[in-house]
Every structure is written in structure tokens, then in C-alpha cells.
Amino acid sequence: MMADMTTSAGTLAPAEEHEPTALGLDAPAWVALAMIVVIAVIVAKKVPSIIGAALDKQIAAIRTNLDEAKRLRAEAEALRAEYEGKAAAAATEAEQIRKHAVDESQEMLRKARIDADALIERRARMAEDKIGAAERAAVAEVRAKAATAAASAAAALIAERHDAASDKALVDRTIARLN
């Protein structure tokens, strides 16, 4: 509430303001009193202990979760180590299998070369034997034809030069020689 006061210069000066009071307390005192009452109600209702209990529950839950996480991490690390070991063993086994396969293939190649050399030698001998047999057969055939030709020629000569009487004398001489 402003009161009009005039100064000597004729201007208005503001009047002093008064704060309202109730029961002898001004506004900041009432705010302080209300805060004290609210704090007293909070303490009387044991709100801090309820909040503390709730926080303790959350802390316990977090600890449980952390312990579970540690356990799971340990299990995961154990599994990882196990699988790394299995992977290393598998790699070693794969290398052994590869070496064994290489050794087997080299052995098979060596045997194949030996078998091929033996087969070539055997086929060469067989070819030589066939050639020899063919030569012998050809010589025998030539001899047989020559003998047949000679016999035919001899028969023709004998037939030409001898008659039945001369054949009888030849047979008689041959028989006499045999006795």
C-alpha cells in the first residue's frame, strides 16, 4: 500500500512497504515452520528408514546380479578356454591328417610307379615272346611249305623217271637193306 507523499520538489516518493504478518510471524518464518513440520512428519513416519530399506534391497539385488554376472563370466571364460583347447586339438589333428594323407599319396605314387614299371617290363616281355613265337611260327610255316614243295618236286621227279617196274626194284632194294 502506497501512501502518497509529496516531497519538497513536488514529486511523489514511494512509501515504505510493510510485510504482512500472521500470528506474529512473517512469510519466511511461516515457510520455515512448514518445512520443520514436513520434516517432522517425514521422520515420524520413518520415511528415511523405508527409503534406506528400499535402497538396501536394491543394493542386495545389484550385488546378486553382480555375483551372477561374475559366475556367468567365469563359466564363459571356462567355455572359451575349453573351446580354444578343442580348436587347437582339432587344428593339430587336421595337420596330422594332412601329413598322413600326403605320406599316403606319396606311397601310393611310389607303388604306382613301381607297378607301372613292372607292367611295362611284363608287357615288353610278352611282346618279345609274341614276336619270338611269330618268328618261330613263320619259320615253321616256311619249312613246312619248303618240305611240301620238296616232297611235291621229289614226287614229280620220281613219277617222271620211274615207272612201276623201277618202283618195284626200288622197293625190293629198300626191303633188302632193312633185313
C-alpha positions in Angstrom: 0.0 0.0 0.0 1.5 3.1 -1.1 0.8 6.3 0.6 1.1 9.4 -1.4 3.8 11.6 0.0 5.0 14.6 -1.7 8.5 16.0 -1.4 9.6 19.5 -1.5 10.2 19.3 -5.1 6.7 18.3 -5.7 7.4 14.7 -6.7 5.9 11.7 -5.2 8.2 9.4 -3.2 7.3 5.8 -2.5 6.0 5.0 0.8 7.6 2.2 3.0 6.1 -1.2 2.4 5.2 -3.4 5.2 5.1 -7.2 5.0 2.0 -8.9 6.3 2.3 -11.0 9.4 0.1 -13.6 10.9 0.3 -14.6 14.5 3.4 -12.5 14.7 5.3 -14.4 12.0 6.2 -13.1 8.7 6.2 -15.2 5.4 9.8 -16.6 5.6 9.1 -17.7 9.2 5.9 -19.5 8.1 7.8 -21.2 5.2 10.5 -22.3 7.7 7.8 -23.5 10.2 6.1 -25.5 7.3 9.4 -27.1 6.4 10.0 -28.1 10.0 6.6 -29.7 10.2 7.1 -31.6 6.9 10.5 -32.9 8.1 9.0 -33.9 11.4 6.2 -35.8 9.6 8.8 -37.5 7.4 10.8 -38.5 10.4 7.7 -39.6 12.4 6.5 -41.8 9.6 10.0 -43.3 9.4 10.4 -42.4 5.7 14.2 -42.4 5.9 14.3 -46.0 7.2 11.8 -47.0 4.5 14.0 -45.3 1.9 17.0 -47.0 3.4 15.4 -50.4 3.4 14.4 -49.9 -0.3 17.9 -48.8 -1.1 19.3 -51.8 0.8 17.0 -54.1 -1.2 18.3 -52.6 -4.4 21.9 -52.9 -3.2 21.3 -56.5 -2.4 19.7 -57.1 -5.8 22.6 -55.4 -7.5 25.1 -57.5 -5.5 23.2 -60.6 -6.5 23.2 -59.6 -10.1 26.9 -58.8 -9.9 27.7 -62.1 -8.3 25.6 -63.9 -11.0 27.4 -61.9 -13.7 30.8 -62.9 -12.2 29.7 -66.5 -12.2 28.5 -66.3 -15.7 31.7 -64.6 -16.8 33.8 -67.3 -15.2 31.7 -70.0 -16.9 32.0 -68.2 -20.2 35.8 -67.9 -19.8 36.0 -71.6 -18.9 33.9 -72.5 -22.0 36.1 -70.2 -24.1 39.3 -71.9 -22.8 37.7 -75.3 -23.4 36.8 -74.4 -27.0 40.2 -72.9 -27.6 41.7 -76.1 -26.5 39.4 -78.1 -28.7 40.1 -75.8 -31.6 43.9 -76.3 -31.1 43.4 -80.0 -30.8 41.3 -80.0 -34.0 44.0 -78.0 -35.8 46.7 -80.4 -34.6 44.6 -83.4 -35.7 43.9 -81.7 -39.0 47.6 -81.2 -39.6 48.3 -84.8 -38.7 45.6 -86.0 -41.1 47.0 -83.8 -43.8 50.6 -85.1 -43.2 49.2 -88.7 -43.2 47.3 -88.0 -46.5 50.5 -86.6 -48.1 52.5 -89.6 -46.9 49.9 -92.0 -48.2 49.7 -90.2 -51.5 53.5 -90.3 -51.9 53.5 -94.0 -51.0 50.7 -94.7 -53.5 52.6 -92.7 -56.2 55.8 -94.7 -55.4 53.8 -98.0 -55.7 52.1 -96.9 -58.8 55.5 -96.1 -60.4 56.8 -99.5 -59.4 53.7 -101.2 -60.7 53.8 -99.2 -63.9 57.5 -100.1 -64.4 56.7 -103.8 -63.7 53.7 -103.7 -66.1 55.8 -102.1 -68.8 58.5 -104.7 -68.4 56.0 -107.5 -68.3 54.3 -106.2 -71.5 57.7 -105.8 -73.2 58.5 -109.4 -72.4 55.1 -110.5 -73.6 55.6 -108.6 -76.8 59.1 -110.1 -77.3 57.6 -113.6 -76.6 54.9 -113.0 -79.1 57.4 -111.7 -81.7 59.6 -114.8 -81.0 56.6 -117.1 -81.3 55.5 -115.4 -84.5 59.1 -115.8 -85.9 59.1 -119.5 -84.9 55.7 -120.0 -86.4 56.8 -118.2 -89.6 60.0 -120.3 -89.8 58.0 -123.5 -89.2 55.5 -122.5 -91.9 58.3 -121.7 -94.3 59.9 -125.1 -93.5 56.6 -126.9 -93.9 56.0 -125.2 -97.2 59.5 -125.9 -98.3 59.1 -129.6 -97.2 55.8 -129.8 -99.0 57.3 -128.2 -102.1 60.3 -130.5 -101.9 58.1 -133.5 -101.5 55.9 -132.5 -104.4 59.0 -131.9 -106.5 60.5 -135.2 -105.5 57.2 -137.0 -106.2 57.1 -135.3 -109.6 60.7 -136.2 -110.4 60.2 -139.8 -109.2 56.9 -140.1 -111.1 58.7 -138.8 -114.2 61.8 -141.0 -114.0 60.3 -144.2 -112.6 57.7 -146.4 -113.7 56.0 -149.4 -112.0 58.9 -151.8 -112.7 61.5 -149.4 -111.4 59.4 -148.8 -108.3 59.3 -152.5 -107.7 63.1 -152.8 -107.9 63.5 -149.7 -105.6 61.1 -151.2 -103.0 62.9 -154.5 -103.2 66.2 -152.9 -102.6 64.9 -150.9 -99.6 63.4 -154.0 -98.1 66.7 -155.9 -98.6 68.6 -153.2 -96.8 66.3 -153.4 -93.8 66.8 -157.1 -93.3 
